[in-house]
Amino acid sequence: MLKKSTLLILVLTLSSWALAQKTQLVQMPPEAARSQSTTACDVTYSSGTSITQTKFCVTANGNITQFSVATQEMIDVGAILEGYGFCDENSGTAYYDWADFDSGNWQAATFKHSGNVITVTRETTDGIWQLTQTITNVAASSTGFGSAKVAMKLKNLSGVSRSAVLYRYADVDATGTTTNDFDNTGTSTYGLVSFQHGLSLTNNTFNINYGYLTFIQNTPAPPNVCGPSAATGPFVGDGSIAALWSFTLGHGGTGSVVATYKGI
C-alpha cells in the first residue's frame, strides 16, 4: 500500500502532467483550422481549340496543379509541384504551399469561385500574415494561348513593420517530359521542348527591391524561400521556374503583385 505522502506526490505529478497536456492542447490550432496540402483540382478552365487549346485547374489552396497546351501537359507529371511561398525576414520563418506538400503553418483557406475568377484567402497559424490570391482565367483565342493571371496580396497583420520575400514557382515538365530547355528574360522565365510547346511565367509587377524578377533552377525542387535560391543560367534538363518580389510592410500594410502563366 502506498504511503499518504507518496500518494500525494503521485497525484500532484499526474495533475501537473494533465495540466501541461491541457495547456498544450489549447495552444495548438484545431485540426479543422489547419490546412492540408492538396493537388486535387477544385475548378478547371478550358478554352481554345486545336493548337491554342489551353486547360488549367486550381486547388482549394490556390495551387495550379495542371496546365496543358494543345493537350500536352506542363505541370501534372510525377510529383505535382506548383505554388507560392514567402519568408518573414524578421523572424526567419518560412511559409509555403507547393501543392504536393506545405510548411504546415497555414490555416484552412477560404475559397470563392465566380465565373472566370477564383479568390483564395488564408492566414498563417501564428496570425502574423494573410495571403489573398485572385486567379483569373484569360481565355484562349483562335490566334493565341489562354493564360492564368495570378494576383497575390500579402498583408502584415502584426503590430510591427516586417519585411518579406514572396515567390511563385512551378516544376515544369513540358509536354510530359522531364528534359526541357530552360531560360529566362528580364521579366519572364520558361521551360519548353524545342519545336513543341512549353510554359512561361511572367512577372507583371516590376518590384526591383530584390535585384531580379524571375529565375530558373536546375532542379525541380522548390526554392528555399528563406535562403539562397538555386538560380542558374540557361540549361537543358529537369528544372523549375520562379518569380519573386520583396516588401517592407507596416502594420496592416499590403504588398500586391501579379504574375501570369501562359503556354508557348
Residue, then its C-alpha position, 0 to 999 in steps of 0.5 A: m500500500l502506498k504511503k499518504s505522502t507518496l500518494l500525494i506526490l503521485v497525484l500532484t505529478l499526474s495533475s501537473w502532467a494533465l495540466a501541461q497536456k491541457t495547456q498544450l492542447v489549447q495552444m495548438p490550432p484545431e485540426a479543422a483550422r489547419s490546412q492540408s496540402t492538396t493537388a486535387c483540382d477544385v475548378t478547371y478552365s478550358s478554352g481554345t481549340s486545336i493548337t491554342q487549346t489551353k486547360f488549367c485547374v486550381t486547388a482549394n489552396g490556390n495551387i495550379t496543379q495542371f496546365s496543358v497546351a494543345t493537350q500536352e501537359m506542363i505541370d501534372v507529371g510525377a510529383i505535382l509541384e506548383g505554388y507560392g511561398f514567402c519568408d518573414e525576414n524578421s523572424g526567419t520563418a518560412y511559409y509555403d504551399w507547393a501543392d504536393f506538400d506545405s510548411g504546415n503553418w497555414q490555416a484552412a483557406t477560404f475559397k470563392h469561385s465566380g465565373n472566370v475568377i477564383t479568390v483564395t484567402r488564408e492566414t498563417t497559424d501564428g496570425i502574423w500574415q494573410l495571403t489573398q490570391t485572385i486567379t483569373n482565367v484569360a481565355a484562349s483565342s483562335t490566334g493565341f494561348g489562354s493564360a492564368k493571371v495570378a494576383m497575390k496580396l500579402k498583408n502584415l497583420s502584426g503590430v510591427s513593420r516586417s519585411a518579406v520575400l514572396y515567390r511563385y514557382a512551378d516544376v515544369d515538365a513540358t509536354g510530359t517530359t522531364t528534359n526541357d530547355f530552360d531560360n529566362t528574360g528580364t521579366s519572364t522565365y520558361g521551360l519548353v521542348s524545342f519545336q513543341h510547346g512549353l510554359s512561361l511565367t511572367n512577372n507583371t509587377f516590376n518590384i526591383n527591391y530584390g535585384y531580379l524578377t524571375f529565375i530558373q533552377n536546375t532542379p525541380a525542387p522548390p526554392n528555399v524561400c528563406g535562403p539562397s535560391a538555386a538560380t542558374g543560367p540557361f540549361v537543358g534538363d529537369g528544372s523549375i521556374a520562379a518569380l519573386w518580389s520583396f516588401t517592407l510592410g507596416h502594420g496592416g500594410t499590403g504588398s500586391v503583385v501579379a504574375t501570369y502563366k501562359g503556354i508557348 
